[in-house]
Amino acid sequence: MSKSTKWFLLIMLVLAVLAIGFTLIVLMSIGTGVNRTVETVSGSSGEKIALVELRGVIMSSEEIVDQLKRHRENDAIKGILLRIESPGGGVVASQEIYEEVRKTRDAGKPVVVSMGALAASGGYYVACGSSLIVANRGTLTGSIGVVSEFLQLQDALDKLGISVKTIKSGRLKDAGSSTRKMTELDERYIQELMDDVHSQFVGVVETERGLEHVEALALADGRVFTGEQAFELGLVDTVGTYEDAIQIAGIMAGIEGTPTVVKERRRRSLLESWFGDVGETVAGLRQELLGMPALSYRFTAP
């Protein structure tokens, strides 16, 4: 192959790479700007309430918080129906969503929670900020507590002949490390953290549900309750279905007749439509493997 041919092929390769890069940029830009649309879920003639869905393990607060803010500031939205189907999740993410729900309620826009099969721990924490909580009879809710899990790998590493050298300043800097046994000091330190975060949860339940401190504390041992039990204990306001919650939200929002339920939907760009499912799967696996918060308001099924 001549030298001139090699140069020609190299230039063509560079141009091809640039063309592919430019095409990808154009495809990614399609659908940017206003990348959300509002679709009608049910009803068509009444005034609007917005459906916000909190599903799965609570890893991040950003998406739900942004939705709540937009609906709170939109005068066309008269109320919000928050559907919770979650075992809870990260302490901070749960707290941030709770605060946004509470702000929306306190701003005068009613937020009605509809609990699905599971609305426990951090999911229940979020619900406490609402105007009213509706649980199905068989809903599992409550699980008022904190959990933190630490892998103990030292014995396995020893068998494999692997050792880890940790250099630290501060005797508690590596408390909870998976490569050494946890000391009594480590356990005491982590337990103090857990107790403080647990106390925060109990305080929210006590305040929002109008319970005495001893009552809230007695319910905060990590147990889950059915919707009927939670109603009897004062943890939820009423027992009903998703459709019941829609009607209640409409009444609280001052809507005559059946409200129109609308929901935000994010519009995908063309490129996201092609590769979005793969990307979401990879992101989900990454969260499961690496992203679980150290402290969680999370229901752990037996």
Phi and psi in degrees as GROMACS dihedral restraints (atoms count N, CA, C in turn):
[ dihedral_restraints ]
;  ai    aj    ak    al  type     phi  dphi    fc
    3     4     5     6     1   -72.5    20    10
    4     5     6     7     1   162.1    20    10
    6     7     8     9     1   -63.1    20    10
    7     8     9    10     1   -40.2    20    10
    9    10    11    12     1   -65.6    20    10
   10    11    12    13     1   -35.4    20    10
   12    13    14    15     1   -66.4    20    10
   13    14    15    16     1   -41.5    20    10
   15    16    17    18     1   -61.1    20    10
   16    17    18    19     1   -44.4    20    10
   18    19    20    21     1   -62.8    20    10
   19    20    21    22     1   -40.2    20    10
   21    22    23    24     1   -61.9    20    10
   22    23    24    25     1   -45.5    20    10
   24    25    26    27     1   -64.7    20    10
   25    26    27    28     1   -38.3    20    10
   27    28    29    30     1   -64.0    20    10
   28    29    30    31     1   -44.5    20    10
   30    31    32    33     1   -63.2    20    10
   31    32    33    34     1   -41.7    20    10
   33    34    35    36     1   -63.5    20    10
   34    35    36    37     1   -37.4    20    10
   36    37    38    39     1   -65.0    20    10
   37    38    39    40     1   -43.4    20    10
   39    40    41    42     1   -62.5    20    10
   40    41    42    43     1   -44.1    20    10
   42    43    44    45     1   -63.2    20    10
   43    44    45    46     1   -37.6    20    10
   45    46    47    48     1   -65.2    20    10
   46    47    48    49     1   -42.8    20    10
   48    49    50    51     1   -62.1    20    10
   49    50    51    52     1   -43.8    20    10
   51    52    53    54     1   -62.8    20    10
   52    53    54    55     1   -40.7    20    10
   54    55    56    57     1   -64.2    20    10
   55    56    57    58     1   -42.4    20    10
   57    58    59    60     1   -63.7    20    10
   58    59    60    61     1   -43.7    20    10
   60    61    62    63     1   -60.3    20    10
   61    62    63    64     1   -44.6    20    10
   63    64    65    66     1   -62.8    20    10
   64    65    66    67     1   -41.5    20    10
   66    67    68    69     1   -62.2    20    10
   67    68    69    70     1   -42.4    20    10
   69    70    71    72     1   -63.0    20    10
   70    71    72    73     1   -41.0    20    10
   72    73    74    75     1   -62.3    20    10
   73    74    75    76     1   -43.0    20    10
   75    76    77    78     1   -63.6    20    10
   76    77    78    79     1   -44.8    20    10
   78    79    80    81     1   -63.2    20    10
   79    80    81    82     1   -39.6    20    10
   81    82    83    84     1   -68.8    20    10
   82    83    84    85     1   -27.9    20    10
   84    85    86    87     1   -78.8    20    10
   85    86    87    88     1   -18.9    20    10
   87    88    89    90     1   -66.7    20    10
   88    89    90    91     1   124.4    20    10
   90    91    92    93     1    92.2    20    10
   91    92    93    94     1     0.1    20    10
   93    94    95    96     1   -79.3    20    10
   94    95    96    97     1  -178.9    20    10
   96    97    98    99     1    84.1    20    10
   97    98    99   100     1  -115.6    20    10
   99   100   101   102     1   -80.7    20    10
  100   101   102   103     1    95.6    20    10
  102   103   104   105     1  -106.1    20    10
  103   104   105   106     1    20.4    20    10
  105   106   107   108     1  -130.6    20    10
  106   107   108   109     1   144.7    20    10
  108   109   110   111     1  -132.5    20    10
  109   110   111   112     1   156.1    20    10
  111   112   113   114     1  -110.0    20    10
  112   113   114   115     1   124.8    20    10
  114   115   116   117     1  -116.3    20    10
  115   116   117   118     1   150.7    20    10
  117   118   119   120     1   -82.2    20    10
  118   119   120   121     1   128.6    20    10
  120   121   122   123     1   -92.0    20    10
  121   122   123   124     1   -44.2    20    10
  123   124   125   126     1  -155.1    20    10
  124   125   126   127     1   156.9    20    10
  126   127   128   129     1    74.0    20    10
  127   128   129   130     1   169.2    20    10
  129   130   131   132     1  -155.1    20    10
  130   131   132   133     1   -18.1    20    10
  132   133   134   135     1  -112.0    20    10
  133   134   135   136     1   -25.5    20    10
  135   136   137   138     1   -80.1    20    10
  136   137   138   139     1   170.8    20    10
  138   139   140   141     1   -66.2    20    10
  139   140   141   142     1   162.9    20    10
  141   142   143   144     1   -95.8    20    10
  142   143   144   145     1   140.0    20    10
  144   145   146   147     1  -121.0    20    10
  145   146   147   148     1   148.5    20    10
  147   148   149   150     1  -100.6    20    10
  148   149   150   151     1   136.3    20    10
  150   151   152   153     1   -94.7    20    10
  151   152   153   154     1   123.3    20    10
  153   154   155   156     1  -118.3    20    10
  154   155   156   157     1   128.6    20    10
  156   157   158   159     1  -110.6    20    10
  157   158   159   160     1   125.7    20    10
  159   160   161   162     1  -110.9    20    10
  160   161   162   163     1   104.0    20    10
  162   163   164   165     1  -125.1    20    10
  163   164   165   166     1   145.0    20    10
  165   166   167   168     1    78.4    20    10
  166   167   168   169     1  -173.3    20    10
  168   169   170   171     1   -67.3    20    10
  169   170   171   172     1   133.3    20    10
  171   172   173   174     1   -80.9    20    10
  172   173   174   175     1   101.5    20    10
  174   175   176   177     1  -101.6    20    10
  175   176   177   178     1   -31.4    20    10
  177   178   179   180     1  -142.4    20    10
  178   179   180   181     1   151.3    20    10
  180   181   182   183     1  -103.5    20    10
  181   182   183   184     1   -13.3    20    10
  183   184   185   186     1   -56.8    20    10
  184   185   186   187     1   -50.5    20    10
  186   187   188   189     1   -61.8    20    10
  187   188   189   190     1   -48.4    20    10
  189   190   191   192     1   -67.9    20    10
  190   191   192   193     1   -42.2    20    10
  192   193   194   195     1   -60.5    20    10
  193   194   195   196     1   -43.8    20    10
  195   196   197   198     1   -62.1    20    10
  196   197   198   199     1   -42.6    20    10
  198   199   200   201     1   -61.2    20    10
  199   200   201   202     1   -46.3    20    10
  201   202   203   204     1   -61.0    20    10
  202   203   204   205     1   -41.6    20    10
  204   205   206   207     1   -61.5    20    10
  205   206   207   208     1   -47.1    20    10
  207   208   209   210     1   -62.4    20    10
  208   209   210   211     1   -42.9    20    10
  210   211   212   213     1   -69.1    20    10
  211   212   213   214     1   -35.5    20    10
  213   214   215   216     1   -63.9    20    10
  214   215   216   217     1   -36.5    20    10
  216   217   218   219     1   -88.3    20    10
  217   218   219   220     1    -4.7    20    10
  219   220   221   222     1   -95.8    20    10
  220   221   222   223     1   111.1    20    10
  222   223   224   225     1   -66.4    20    10
  223   224   225   226     1   -20.0    20    10
  225   226   227   228     1   -74.8    20    10
  226   227   228   229     1   -18.0    20    10
  228   229   230   231     1   -94.1    20    10
  229   230   231   232     1   116.9    20    10
  231   232   233   234     1   -90.7    20    10
  232   233   234   235     1   -19.4    20    10
  234   235   236   237     1  -165.7    20    10
  235   236   237   238     1   171.1    20    10
  237   238   239   240     1  -128.4    20    10
  238   239   240   241     1   133.8    20    10
  240   241   242   243     1  -105.9    20    10
  241   242   243   244     1   113.8    20    10
  243   244   245   246     1  -101.1    20    10
  244   245   246   247     1   107.6    20    10
  246   247   248   249     1   -90.1    20    10
  247   248   249   250     1   120.7    20    10
  249   250   251   252     1  -113.6    20    10
  250   251   252   253     1   122.5    20    10
  252   253   254   255     1  -136.3    20    10
  253   254   255   256     1    79.0    20    10
  255   256   257   258     1  -153.6    20    10
  256   257   258   259     1   143.3    20    10
  258   259   260   261     1   -86.0    20    10
  259   260   261   262     1     4.3    20    10
  261   262   263   264     1    96.9    20    10
  262   263   264   265     1  -160.3    20    10
  264   265   266   267     1   168.3    20    10
  265   266   267   268     1  -139.5    20    10
  267   268   269   270     1   -59.9    20    10
  268   269   270   271     1   141.1    20    10
  270   271   272   273     1   -60.0    20    10
  271   272   273   274     1   -52.9    20    10
  273   274   275   276     1   -66.4    20    10
  274   275   276   277     1   -43.6    20    10
  276   277   278   279     1   -60.3    20    10
  277   278   279   280     1   -42.1    20    10
  279   280   281   282     1   -64.2    20    10
  280   281   282   283     1   -42.8    20    10
  282   283   284   285     1   -64.3    20    10
  283   284   285   286     1   -40.4    20    10
  285   286   287   288     1   -66.3    20    10
  286   287   288   289     1   -40.0    20    10
  288   289   290   291     1   -67.6    20    10
  289   290   291   292     1   -42.6    20    10
  291   292   293   294     1   -54.6    20    10
  292   293   294   295     1   -46.5    20    10
  294   295   296   297     1   -61.9    20    10
  295   296   297   298     1   -38.4    20    10
  297   298   299   300     1   -71.2    20    10
  298   299   300   301     1   -37.3    20    10
  300   301   302   303     1   -62.1    20    10
  301   302   303   304     1   -45.7    20    10
  303   304   305   306     1   -63.0    20    10
  304   305   306   307     1   -42.4    20    10
  306   307   308   309     1   -60.0    20    10
  307   308   309   310     1   -42.4    20    10
  309   310   311   312     1   -64.8    20    10
  310   311   312   313     1   -44.6    20    10
  312   313   314   315     1   -60.7    20    10
  313   314   315   316     1   -47.2    20    10
  315   316   317   318     1   -70.1    20    10
  316   317   318   319     1   -20.1    20    10
  318   319   320   321     1   -79.2    20    10
  319   320   321   322     1    -4.7    20    10
  321   322   323   324     1   102.2    20    10
  322   323   324   325     1     1.7    20    10
  324   325   326   327     1  -102.0    20    10
  325   326   327   328     1   116.4    20    10
  327   328   329   330     1   -64.8    20    10
  328   329   330   331     1   139.5    20    10
  330   331   332   333     1  -122.6    20    10
  331   332   333   334     1   114.4    20    10
  333   334   335   336     1  -106.5    20    10
  334   335   336   337     1   126.9    20    10
  336   337   338   339     1   -92.5    20    10
  337   338   339   340     1   131.3    20    10
  339   340   341   342     1  -112.6    20    10
  340   341   342   343     1   116.1    20    10
  342   343   344   345     1   -89.1    20    10
  343   344   345   346     1   135.1    20    10
  345   346   347   348     1   -88.2    20    10
  346   347   348   349     1  -142.0    20    10
  348   349   350   351     1   -67.2    20    10
  349   350   351   352     1   -33.4    20    10
  351   352   353   354     1  -141.7    20    10
  352   353   354   355     1   121.3    20    10
  354   355   356   357     1  -141.5    20    10
  355   356   357   358     1    73.1    20    10
  357   358   359   360     1  -116.0    20    10
  358   359   360   361     1   161.0    20    10
  360   361   362   363     1    51.4    20    10
  361   362   363   364     1  -114.0    20    10
  363   364   365   366     1   -59.7    20    10
  364   365   366   367     1   -30.8    20    10
  366   367   368   369     1   -64.1    20    10
  367   368   369   370     1   -38.8    20    10
  369   370   371   372     1   -71.9    20    10
  370   371   372   373     1   -38.1    20    10
  372   373   374   375     1   -54.8    20    10
  373   374   375   376     1   -48.0    20    10
  375   376   377   378     1   -59.5    20    10
  376   377   378   379     1   -44.4    20    10
  378   379   380   381     1   -59.7    20    10
  379   380   381   382     1   -30.3    20    10
  381   382   383   384     1   -61.6    20    10
  382   383   384   385     1   -21.5    20    10
  384   385   386   387     1   -83.0    20    10
  385   386   387   388     1    -2.5    20    10
  387   388   389   390     1   -83.0    20    10
  388   389   390   391     1   173.7    20    10
  390   391   392   393     1   -77.6    20    10
  391   392   393   394     1   -32.2    20    10
  393   394   395   396     1  -161.5    20    10
  394   395   396   397     1   141.5    20    10
  396   397   398   399     1  -114.0    20    10
  397   398   399   400     1   126.0    20    10
  399   400   401   402     1  -113.5    20    10
  400   401   402   403     1   122.5    20    10
  402   403   404   405     1  -116.6    20    10
  403   404   405   406     1   144.7    20    10
  405   406   407   408     1   -69.9    20    10
  406   407   408   409     1   159.3    20    10
  408   409   410   411     1   -59.3    20    10
  409   410   411   412     1   -36.8    20    10
  411   412   413   414     1   -96.7    20    10
  412   413   414   415     1     5.1    20    10
  414   415   416   417     1   -56.3    20    10
  415   416   417   418     1   140.6    20    10
  417   418   419   420     1   -99.0    20    10
  418   419   420   421     1   121.3    20    10
  420   421   422   423     1  -141.4    20    10
  421   422   423   424     1  -175.8    20    10
  423   424   425   426     1    88.2    20    10
  424   425   426   427     1  -120.3    20    10
  426   427   428   429     1    53.2    20    10
  427   428   429   430     1    49.7    20    10
  429   430   431   432     1   -79.3    20    10
  430   431   432   433     1   101.1    20    10
  432   433   434   435     1  -179.3    20    10
  433   434   435   436     1  -179.1    20    10
  435   436   437   438     1  -130.2    20    10
  436   437   438   439     1   143.7    20    10
  438   439   440   441     1  -136.6    20    10
  439   440   441   442     1   145.0    20    10
  441   442   443   444     1  -144.8    20    10
  442   443   444   445     1   130.3    20    10
  444   445   446   447     1  -117.1    20    10
  445   446   447   448     1   137.3    20    10
  447   448   449   450     1  -125.7    20    10
  448   449   450   451     1   122.3    20    10
  450   451   452   453     1   -69.5    20    10
  451   452   453   454     1   137.2    20    10
  453   454   455   456     1  -113.4    20    10
  454   455   456   457     1   100.9    20    10
  456   457   458   459     1  -107.8    20    10
  457   458   459   460     1     1.8    20    10
  459   460   461   462     1   -59.2    20    10
  460   461   462   463     1   -46.7    20    10
  462   463   464   465     1   -62.1    20    10
  463   464   465   466     1   -41.8    20    10
  465   466   467   468     1   -65.1    20    10
  466   467   468   469     1   -40.4    20    10
  468   469   470   471     1   -65.3    20    10
  469   470   471   472     1   -38.4    20    10
  471   472   473   474     1   -61.7    20    10
  472   473   474   475     1   -42.4    20    10
  474   475   476   477     1   -64.4    20    10
  475   476   477   478     1   -30.4    20    10
  477   478   479   480     1   -87.3    20    10
  478   479   480   481     1    -2.9    20    10
  480   481   482   483     1    73.7    20    10
  481   482   483   484     1    25.8    20    10
  483   484   485   486     1  -106.4    20    10
  484   485   486   487     1   130.8    20    10
  486   487   488   489     1  -123.3    20    10
  487   488   489   490     1   152.3    20    10
  489   490   491   492     1  -122.9    20    10
  490   491   492   493     1   128.5    20    10
  492   493   494   495     1  -103.5    20    10
  493   494   495   496     1   119.2    20    10
  495   496   497   498     1  -109.7    20    10
  496   497   498   499     1   127.5    20    10
  498   499   500   501     1  -111.0    20    10
  499   500   501   502     1   124.4    20    10
  501   502   503   504     1  -142.4    20    10
  502   503   504   505     1   160.8    20    10
  504   505   506   507     1  -121.6    20    10
  505   506   507   508     1   125.0    20    10
  507   508   509   510     1   100.0    20    10
  508   509   510   511     1   118.7    20    10
  510   511   512   513     1   -68.0    20    10
  511   512   513   514     1   -18.2    20    10
  513   514   515   516     1  -104.0    20    10
  514   515   516   517     1     8.4    20    10
  516   517   518   519     1   -60.5    20    10
  517   518   519   520     1   -34.5    20    10
  519   520   521   522     1  -110.5    20    10
  520   521   522   523     1    26.5    20    10
  522   523   524   525     1   -59.0    20    10
  523   524   525   526     1   131.8    20    10
  525   526   527   528     1    90.4    20    10
  526   527   528   529     1     2.3    20    10
  528   529   530   531     1   -58.6    20    10
  529   530   531   532     1   140.1    20    10
  531   532   533   534     1   -80.7    20    10
  532   533   534   535     1    -7.4    20    10
  534   535   536   537     1  -100.9    20    10
  535   536   537   538     1     5.1    20    10
  537   538   539   540     1  -146.0    20    10
  538   539   540   541     1   159.8    20    10
  540   541   542   543     1   -69.6    20    10
  541   542   543   544     1   143.8    20    10
  543   544   545   546     1   -77.3    20    10
  544   545   546   547     1   131.0    20    10
  546   547   548   549     1   -86.7    20    10
  547   548   549   550     1   168.5    20    10
  549   550   551   552     1   -61.2    20    10
  550   551   552   553     1   -37.4    20    10
  552   553   554   555     1   -63.8    20    10
  553   554   555   556     1   -42.7    20    10
  555   556   557   558     1   -58.2    20    10
  556   557   558   559     1   -49.6    20    10
  558   559   560   561     1   -62.1    20    10
  559   560   561   562     1   -41.6    20    10
  561   562   563   564     1   -64.4    20    10
  562   563   564   565     1   -42.2    20    10
  564   565   566   567     1   -63.5    20    10
  565   566   567   568     1   -47.9    20    10
  567   568   569   570     1   -67.0    20    10
  568   569   570   571     1   -37.3    20    10
  570   571   572   573     1   -63.1    20    10
  571   572   573   574     1   -36.9    20    10
  573   574   575   576     1   -63.3    20    10
  574   575   576   577     1   -40.8    20    10
  576   577   578   579     1   -61.7    20    10
  577   578   579   580     1   -46.5    20    10
  579   580   581   582     1   -61.2    20    10
  580   581   582   583     1   -42.6    20    10
  582   583   584   585     1   -64.0    20    10
  583   584   585   586     1   -37.9    20    10
  585   586   587   588     1   -66.4    20    10
  586   587   588   589     1   -45.5    20    10
  588   589   590   591     1   -66.3    20    10
  589   590   591   592     1   -37.2    20    10
  591   592   593   594     1   -62.1    20    10
  592   593   594   595     1   -41.5    20    10
  594   595   596   597     1   -61.7    20    10
  595   596   597   598     1   -36.4    20    10
  597   598   599   600     1   -62.5    20    10
  598   599   600   601     1   -42.5    20    10
  600   601   602   603     1   -62.8    20    10
  601   602   603   604     1   -47.6    20    10
  603   604   605   606     1   -59.9    20    10
  604   605   606   607     1   -40.3    20    10
  606   607   608   609     1   -62.2    20    10
  607   608   609   610     1   -39.4    20    10
  609   610   611   612     1   -65.8    20    10
  610   611   612   613     1   -45.3    20    10
  612   613   614   615     1   -62.2    20    10
  613   614   615   616     1   -44.5    20    10
  615   616   617   618     1   -58.9    20    10
  616   617   618   619     1   -47.2    20    10
  618   619   620   621     1   -70.8    20    10
  619   620   621   622     1   -50.9    20    10
  621   622   623   624     1   -72.7    20    10
  622   623   624   625     1   -31.0    20    10
  624   625   626   627     1   -99.2    20    10
  625   626   627   628     1     1.1    20    10
  627   628   629   630     1    65.4    20    10
  628   629   630   631     1    37.0    20    10
  630   631   632   633     1  -100.3    20    10
  631   632   633   634     1   153.5    20    10
  633   634   635   636     1   -70.2    20    10
  634   635   636   637     1   154.5    20    10
  636   637   638   639     1   -57.2    20    10
  637   638   639   640     1   -43.7    20    10
  639   640   641   642     1   -65.6    20    10
  640   641   642   643     1   -33.3    20    10
  642   643   644   645     1   -67.3    20    10
  643   644   645   646     1   -47.8    20    10
  645   646   647   648     1   -62.5    20    10
  646   647   648   649     1   -41.8    20    10
  648   649   650   651     1   -64.4    20    10
  649   650   651   652     1   -37.0    20    10
  651   652   653   654     1   -66.5    20    10
  652   653   654   655     1   -27.0    20    10
  654   655   656   657     1   -90.5    20    10
  655   656   657   658     1    -7.8    20    10
  657   658   659   660     1  -100.9    20    10
  658   659   660   661     1    47.9    20    10
  660   661   662   663     1  -107.6    20    10
  661   662   663   664     1    16.5    20    10
  663   664   665   666     1    92.3    20    10
  664   665   666   667     1    -5.4    20    10
  666   667   668   669     1   -67.4    20    10
  667   668   669   670     1   148.4    20    10
  669   670   671   672     1   -97.4    20    10
  670   671   672   673     1   154.7    20    10
  672   673   674   675     1  -127.2    20    10
  673   674   675   676     1   151.4    20    10
  675   676   677   678     1   -72.7    20    10
  676   677   678   679     1   166.1    20    10
  678   679   680   681     1   -57.9    20    10
  679   680   681   682     1   -40.5    20    10
  681   682   683   684     1   -65.3    20    10
  682   683   684   685     1   -43.4    20    10
  684   685   686   687     1   -63.8    20    10
  685   686   687   688     1   -42.7    20    10
  687   688   689   690     1   -62.4    20    10
  688   689   690   691     1   -36.7    20    10
  690   691   692   693     1   -65.5    20    10
  691   692   693   694     1   -45.1    20    10
  693   694   695   696     1   -63.2    20    10
  694   695   696   697     1   -30.9    20    10
  696   697   698   699     1   -88.5    20    10
  697   698   699   700     1    -5.1    20    10
  699   700   701   702     1    84.9    20    10
  700   701   702   703     1    14.7    20    10
  702   703   704   705     1   -85.0    20    10
  703   704   705   706     1   -22.8    20    10
  705   706   707   708     1  -130.2    20    10
  706   707   708   709     1   165.5    20    10
  708   709   710   711     1   -91.2    20    10
  709   710   711   712     1   -32.4    20    10
  711   712   713   714     1  -158.8    20    10
  712   713   714   715     1   162.4    20    10
  714   715   716   717     1  -105.0    20    10
  715   716   717   718     1   129.5    20    10
  717   718   719   720     1  -174.9    20    10
  718   719   720   721     1   176.9    20    10
  720   721   722   723     1   -94.1    20    10
  721   722   723   724     1   177.8    20    10
  723   724   725   726     1   -59.0    20    10
  724   725   726   727     1   -43.1    20    10
  726   727   728   729     1   -64.6    20    10
  727   728   729   730     1   -38.2    20    10
  729   730   731   732     1   -60.6    20    10
  730   731   732   733     1   -41.5    20    10
  732   733   734   735     1   -63.3    20    10
  733   734   735   736     1   -36.3    20    10
  735   736   737   738     1   -61.7    20    10
  736   737   738   739     1   -47.0    20    10
  738   739   740   741     1   -63.6    20    10
  739   740   741   742     1   -40.6    20    10
  741   742   743   744     1   -64.2    20    10
  742   743   744   745     1   -42.9    20    10
  744   745   746   747     1   -61.4    20    10
  745   746   747   748     1   -40.7    20    10
  747   748   749   750     1   -62.5    20    10
  748   749   750   751     1   -44.1    20    10
  750   751   752   753     1   -63.3    20    10
  751   752   753   754     1   -45.7    20    10
  753   754   755   756     1   -65.1    20    10
  754   755   756   757     1   -27.4    20    10
  756   757   758   759     1   -86.2    20    10
  757   758   759   760     1    -1.3    20    10
  759   760   761   762     1    75.9    20    10
  760   761   762   763     1    26.5    20    10
  762   763   764   765     1   -91.7    20    10
  763   764   765   766     1   130.2    20    10
  765   766   767   768     1   -84.6    20    10
  766   767   768   769     1   134.2    20    10
  768   769   770   771     1    78.2    20    10
  769   770   771   772     1  -159.3    20    10
  771   772   773   774     1   -84.2    20    10
  772   773   774   775     1   124.5    20    10
  774   775   776   777     1   -72.4    20    10
  775   776   777   778     1   154.1    20    10
  777   778   779   780     1   -87.7    20    10
  778   779   780   781     1   125.2    20    10
  780   781   782   783     1   -97.6    20    10
  781   782   783   784     1   123.9    20    10
  783   784   785   786     1  -119.0    20    10
  784   785   786   787     1   157.3    20    10
  786   787   788   789     1  -142.3    20    10
  787   788   789   790     1   138.2    20    10
  789   790   791   792     1   -73.8    20    10
  790   791   792   793     1   140.7    20    10
  792   793   794   795     1  -134.1    20    10
  793   794   795   796     1   130.0    20    10
  795   796   797   798     1   -80.3    20    10
  796   797   798   799     1   128.5    20    10
  798   799   800   801     1   -84.2    20    10
  799   800   801   802     1   130.6    20    10
  801   802   803   804     1   -85.8    20    10
  802   803   804   805     1   145.2    20    10
  804   805   806   807     1   -71.5    20    10
  805   806   807   808     1   168.8    20    10
  807   808   809   810     1   -59.9    20    10
  808   809   810   811     1   -41.8    20    10
  810   811   812   813     1   -64.7    20    10
  811   812   813   814     1   -41.2    20    10
  813   814   815   816     1   -64.4    20    10
  814   815   816   817     1   -34.3    20    10
  816   817   818   819     1   -63.9    20    10
  817   818   819   820     1   -35.0    20    10
  819   820   821   822     1   -74.4    20    10
  820   821   822   823     1   -45.1    20    10
  822   823   824   825     1  -114.2    20    10
  823   824   825   826     1     1.2    20    10
  825   826   827   828     1   -60.8    20    10
  826   827   828   829     1   -43.5    20    10
  828   829   830   831     1   -63.2    20    10
  829   830   831   832     1   -39.8    20    10
  831   832   833   834     1   -64.3    20    10
  832   833   834   835     1   -44.4    20    10
  834   835   836   837     1   -63.1    20    10
  835   836   837   838     1   -41.0    20    10
  837   838   839   840     1   -66.2    20    10
  838   839   840   841     1   -37.1    20    10
  840   841   842   843     1   -64.9    20    10
  841   842   843   844     1   -45.0    20    10
  843   844   845   846     1   -63.6    20    10
  844   845   846   847     1   -43.7    20    10
  846   847   848   849     1   -63.0    20    10
  847   848   849   850     1   -39.7    20    10
  849   850   851   852     1   -64.4    20    10
  850   851   852   853     1   -41.5    20    10
  852   853   854   855     1   -64.7    20    10
  853   854   855   856     1   -39.5    20    10
  855   856   857   858     1   -62.2    20    10
  856   857   858   859     1   -43.2    20    10
  858   859   860   861     1   -61.7    20    10
  859   860   861   862     1   -43.5    20    10
  861   862   863   864     1   -62.9    20    10
  862   863   864   865     1   -39.3    20    10
  864   865   866   867     1   -84.9    20    10
  865   866   867   868     1   -37.1    20    10
  867   868   869   870     1  -119.6    20    10
  868   869   870   871     1   -21.1    20    10
  870   871   872   873     1   -98.2    20    10
  871   872   873   874     1     2.9    20    10
  873   874   875   876     1   -66.7    20    10
  874   875   876   877     1   124.0    20    10
  876   877   878   879     1   -60.7    20    10
  877   878   879   880     1   153.4    20    10
  879   880   881   882     1   -64.3    20    10
  880   881   882   883     1   -40.0    20    10
  882   883   884   885     1  -113.8    20    10
  883   884   885   886     1   130.4    20    10
  885   886   887   888     1  -132.4    20    10
  886   887   888   889     1   137.6    20    10
  888   889   890   891     1   -90.0    20    10
  889   890   891   892     1    84.6    20    10
  891   892   893   894     1  -140.9    20    10
  892   893   894   895     1   133.0    20    10
  894   895   896   897     1   -77.7    20    10
  895   896   897   898     1   126.1    20    10
  897   898   899   900     1  -106.4    20    10
  898   899   900   901     1   109.8    20    10
  900   901   902   903     1   -65.7    20    10
  901   902   903   904     1   143.5    20    10
